[in-house]
Amino acid sequence: MNHKICVVTGATSGIGLATAMLLAAKGAQLVLVGRDEERGQAAVAKVNACAKDATAQFYRADLSRFAEVKRVAAELRTSWPKIDVLINNAGAIYSRREVTADGLERTFALNHLAYFSLTHLLHDLLVASPQARVINVASEAHRGAELDFDDLQSSLSYSARKAYGRSKLCNILYTREFARRLEGTSITANCLHPGFVASRFGDNNNDLFGYALSAAKHLVGIPPKQGAATIVYLASAPEVRDQSGLYFINGSPTNPSQRAQDQSTARRLWDESCRLIGI
């Protein structure tokens, strides 16, 4: 990974920060994207401490807002000649339905559309790499989820688990369709389940749901470094160099749910995502 440029979203804590630190220790140059400037600079210091010549940089952006995605993508295109690894990791769960400035349900906007739009806007930098890898952090929470294209914004009915599960289903469907469109190019795309990680995930919910999630993380959550292991494997392992469109758990390709393998649904989601962000 020496001198390879790796972009990690949601990189100021949890598995995003753990991933960045592990990749820096392997010699990579890290580009960290997150919402909070103070946590971002603290993350830069931690990443830079992992290797003598590490030079991590932080870019602030709220990726649930398309204007912010466009802004940070433009900053990256100006600052970097290429991207060797793009890790779409930023995500959240919301106990109550929230709507972004773009009029989109926040879980869907952050957990799916941010992956979709940021990757699209950075496509030229990925093409500039001899062999770029796109890694999308999905989840086993996708099992049991089903997309309702008449209510992608969960305006008719909302539950935190349902919205989150749908967004993780979107991650896998998007990865598979993206990989299909990438065939014959030097870019690969894969996704993964990192495990149930004891991180800041869900701490934004100051209610019974948030307290229950916090207790569960304390009891059965795995360390962020363990959750980052498959991400780092997909980013660096020579043996997955030519693998694309797959879903990994613990470093091994695994079949996702049947709904996550539906290519017609994947194509429809792609088209609808293009419509929502105006491309």
N, C-alpha and C positions, 0 to 999 in steps of 0.2 A: 504493500500500500504506500510505499515511499512516494511522497509528492503528489499523490492522487488527491483530487479536490472532492470533498464529501460535504454535501449539504444535508443538514438534519433539522427538521422542523420539530417544534415542541421540545427544544433541546436544553431548556433551563433546569430541568429536574427529571426524576424518574428514569425510565428506560431511554429517553432521548439523550439525557446527559450521560448516562452510563455508556451508551453506544458511542457517543462522541469521544469519551475518555479512552475507551478501548481502541477505537480507530486511531486516535492520536498516538497511542502507545505503539501502534504498528507503523507509524511514520506518515500518516495521512495529514493533509491540511484540512482543517474543519471550519465550516461555515455554519454558524448556529443561528436559528431563527426562532424567536419567541415573542411573547406579548409584553414582558416586563423588563425594562431597561436595567434595573438594579440586579435582578436575578440573572439577567443575561451577562452582565459584566462579571458577576461572581462565577458563573459557569465558564466563562472564558479563562479566568484564573485557574480553575480546577482542571480544565482541559490542557492548558499550557503547562501545567505542572506534571503532566503525564509523559512528556518527552522534552529533551533538552532544546530541540530546535522547533518545538510546536509553536504555531502562530495562528491560533484560533481567532475568528472575528465574529462579532454578533450583529445581527440585523433585527430591528424591532418591527413586528407586524402582528396585527390581529387578523389571523387568516380566515376568520368567519365572515369578514367583509371583503367583497370582491375588489373594491378600490384599494384596499391594503395589499391584497395579493398582487395586483397589477403594479403597485408602487414598489414593493420589495423585489418583484421579478425584474423590474426595470433597473433597480440598483444592482442586482446581481449580474445582469447582462452587461452593465457598464464596468463592473469591477473585476470580472473573472473571464478568462479566455475560453473555459470549458467547464463542464461538470462531469466527473467520472462516476459519482454515486449520488443519487438523490433519494433520501430516505423521508418519505411522507409519514410522519409519526404523530403530529399534533392532533389531539382529539379530546373529547370531553363527553360527559353525560349530565343531563339536566333534569332535575326532579320535576320541574314545571316547564311548560312550553314557553319558549322565548323566540322572538322574531328579530332578525337582523335588520340593519339599515336598508338592505336590499329586499326586504319583505319575505325572507326565507326563514324556515324553521332552523334554529341555530345548530342543532345536532347534525342535520343533513348538510347545512352550509359548511360547517367546520370539518366534520369527519369524512365527508365525501367530496363536495364541490371544491374544497380547498386543494385536495389531492389532484383532482381532475384539472383545475384551472392553472395551478402552479406548474404542474408538469407540462401542460400545453405551452405556457408562456416561456418556459425554460428549454423548450425542445431544441432550439438552435445550439445551445451550450452542450446539450447531451450529444447531439450529432457531432460536435467538434471533438469529442473524446474518441479515442481509438476503439473503446469498448465500454460503453456506459451501462450502468445498472440502475434501474428504478425499483425501489423496495417500498411496498405499501404495508403498513402495519394494520392488519385486520384483527379478527378475533373469532374464537369458537362461539361467541355470542350470536354469530350469524345463523346458527342452526335453529330452525323453527321460524325464522323470519321470512317474510314474503313481501314483495314490493306491490304497493297499490298505486298505480300510475295516475289514478284519479285523486289521490290524496298523498302525494309525496311529501307535502309539507305538514302532514299530521294535523290539519286544521279541523277535521271532523271528529277525530278521537286521538288522544295523546296519552302515552305512558312512557316513562323514562326508559324502561327496559326495551319496550317495543321499538321506540325511535332509535335507540342505540343499536339494537340487533339489526334493524334495517340498514343503518349506515354501514355496519360492518359487512353485511351482505353486498352492499354497493361496492365496497372496497374490492371484494373478490371478483365480482362481475366486471368491474372496470379494469382490473388487472388482466383478466382473461381476454377481454376485447382489445385492450391496448396491445397486449402481446401478439394477438392475431394480426393487428394492423402493422406491427413492427417486423413481421417476418421478412427476412432478407436484408435487414439493416444490422447495424452494429450495436443496437440497444436491446437490452433484455428487461423484462418486468416480471417480478414475482411478489407474492404477498405471504403473510405469516400470522400465526397466533403466538404472541409472546408469553402467554401464561397470565395468571391473575397476580399482578405485581403490586407490592406494597409501595405505592408512590403517592404523589399528590392527586392522583386521579380521583375525581368525585368530591374533592375537598371544597369545591365551590358551592356545594349544597348544604346550607346551614339549617337543616331540618331533620326529621326522623329518618328520611331516606339517606341523607349524608352520614348521619351517625351510625346507621346500620352498616353502610358500606365501609366506613372507617373501621368499625369493629371487625368486620370480615377480613379486611386487609391485614389487620393486626394478628388475627388468629391463623389465617391460612395463606396469606400473601407471600410471594417469593421475592427475594431481593432484586432490585433493578438490574444489577449486573447479570443475574441469571436470566432475567427477561430479555436482556439485550443480546444474549448469546446467538440466537438464530439470526437476528438482524446483522450482526457482525459477520457471521458465517456467509450470509447471502451477499454481503458487500465485498468480501475478500477471498472467499475460497475459490481456487482454480477449477474445482470439479463442477461448479455451477455456472461457469463462464457462459456456456451455451444453452443453459436451461431457461425457459421462459414460460410465463402463463401458469405457474404452479403455486400451490398453497402448501406452506411448510409448517410443521410443528416439531419442536425439538431437533431442528436440523434435517428433518426428513420430509420429502413430499408426501402429502396426505390428501385424500379426496375430501373436498368440502361437501356441503349438502347438495342434494339434487338440484334445488333451486339455484344454487350458486354456479352450477354447471350448465344452466340453460342459456345457450348462445343467442337465442332470439331475444330473451330478456336483457342480456348484456348489450346487444346492439340497440335496443330501444332505450336503455338507460343512457348509453353514449349520446344518442340523438337528443334526448331530453336535456341532458347536461349541457350540450352545445347550445341548445335553445335558451336555457336559463342564464347562461353567461354571455350570450350574444356572439357566438363564433360559428 
